[in-house]
């Protein structure tokens, strides 16, 4: 659905920041899958790459994605009707904060009793996944409801719904290799975030074209 940002310049700036953070995270994680030959990417969750070789780079990528989540929330708040633009930014910010905790709390890598730090890591990771997917769903619904806009994100709701259902399947069904199912969820989330950020980046140009 087309939309006209209430503050297109601000929305575009935050969209640029968000897109850059998503891109950094995606590139770092793909590189980690390639260079960490000691881990089987089909079974190892992404949190395992926070430890060992290149772990600091992956942690930095987590922080970059956390910043992009906050920026994306602020960008959509600048782009949307204020009354409808409060919940999604708060959920994106919560997801970003949880992601930072996930990056720096050491995960459990072996079966058996987990340390307090590993439990904090697990709780933070679940909070990040759930907060972000719920934010995506809410923001998608807001975009469908708000009329009179200029940037199009027609795939927002289907993609957000697919990501949320994939997350539920990963958490509840436990079918197939865990590494593949988790990374499939992450790919869907990144696709939504990158597309949303790009739409915000082009919001200012769209408004300028319509004004001529």
N, C-alpha and C positions, 0 to 999 in steps of 0.2 A: 504494500500500500504506500502511496507517495506521502511524504511529509515535509513540512517546512519548519526547520528548527527555530525555536524562539531566540536562540543565540548561536547562529551558524558558525561564526568565527571561533567561538569557544568550543563548540562541539567538534569542529574540524581539528583543532589543536589536540584535544584529548583523544580524538580518533587516531591521530598520527602516533601519539605516544603509545596507545594501546596496541596498534598494529605492530609497532616496532618490538614491543615486549613479547607479543605472541610469536613473532618471527624468530626472535632470539631463542626463546624456549624451544620452539620446534626444531631449529637447526642444532641446538646443543644436544637435545635428546636423540635425534637421529644419529648424530656423530657418536654419542655414547653407545648406541646399539652396535655401531660398526667397530669401534675401537676396543670395547670391553669384550674381548673374545673369551674371557674367563666366565662370562655369564651367558646363559641360554636365553635369548630374547623372547622365546615362546613361553617360557615358564617364569622368568624372573620379573617381578613387578618393578615399576620404574623407581621405587624407593631404594632398591638395592644398588642402583647406580649412584646414589648419594654417598656411598662408601667406597673406599679403595681408589684406584687410579681414576683421575679426572673427576673425582667426586666434588671438588670445590667448584669446578666449572658448572656441574649440574646444579649445585646449590645456588650459584649465582643466577642460573637460568630460572630456577624456581622463584627467586626474589624478583627477577625481571617480569615474570608472568604475574606475580602478585601485584606489582605496580601497575601493570597493564589492566588488571581487573578493576582496580580503583579508578584508573583513568577512564575506562570504558563506562563505568557507572556514572561518573561525573559528566562524561560526554553525552550520554543518553539523557541525563537530567537536564543538561543545557538544551537538548533537542526536543524534549517532550513537554507536554502540558504539565506544569509543576505539581498539580494535585495528584497526578498519576505517576510521577517520576521519583517517588521517594523510596518505595520498597525495594525495587531492583538495585539501585545504587548501594543501599545498605547491605543487601545480600551479597553483592559483588565485593564490597569492602570486607565483609565477614569471611568470604571465601579467600580473599587475598591474605588476610591476617592468619587464617588457618594454614594456608599454604606455606607461609614463612615458618610457622611452628613445625610443620611437616618436614621442611628442609633441614632444620637444625636439631630436631629430636631424633636420635638414632633409632632406626627401625630394628625389629627382630628379624634375624636372618636364619634362625634355626628353630625347629619344633621344641616344644617344652614351655616351662613357665617363662613369662615375659617380664622384663624389668619395667619399672614405672615409666622410664623414658620411652620404652617401646610402646607402652600403652598410650602414652600421650601422643606419640607419632601416629598410631592407628586412629585414635579419636580425631586428631586434627585432620588427617587425610580424609576420613569419612565426612567431616564437617565441610571441608573444602569442596569435595565432589558434590555433596547435596546442596550446599549454598549456591554454588555456581549454576548447577542445572536448574534449580528453582528460580534463580534470577533470570536465566535465559527464558524460561517459560513465561514468567511474569512480564518481562520486557517485550516478548513476542506478542503477548495478548494486548499490551498497551499500544504497540505499533498498529495492531489490527483495528483497535477501537478509535484511535485518533485520526480524524480526517483532516484534509487540507494540507498534506505534507508533500515533500518533493523528492526525498531519497527513497529508493525502493529496496526492501528486504523481504521479498515475498516468500522466501524459503525459511524465514525465521522460526515460525511456529512448527512446521514439520520437522525441521532439523533439531530444534530444542526438544520436541517430543521424542524423537528417535534417540537422542542422547540420554534422556531421562530413562526411557525404557531399557536401553542398553546398560545403564548403571544398575537398575533394579535386577536385570538378568545376571549381571556380573556378581552382585552382592548376594542374591538369593538362590539362583539356580546352580551356580558353580559347574557349568558345563564347559568342557574343553580346557585347554591350557590356560592358566590364570594370567600369564603374561600377555597372551594375545587378547583375551577378553578385556583386560584392563586398558591396554593400549588402544583397542578399538573405541572404547568410551572416550579416551583422551583425544583421539583423532576427531571424533564427532564434536567434542567440546571446542577444540581449537578451530575447527572449521567454522563453527558459529561465531566464536569470538573474532576471528580474523575477518569474516564477512561483515559483521556488525561494525568493527572498527573501520574497515574500508568505506562502508556507507557513510559513517560519520565524517571521514576525511573528505569525502566528495560533497558533503552537505552544503558547504559555503558556495562551491562552484555552481551547484544546482540552483540555489536561490538566486545567484547573480544572473544566471542565464534566464530564469523565469522573469526577472525584473527588467530585462532589456526588451 
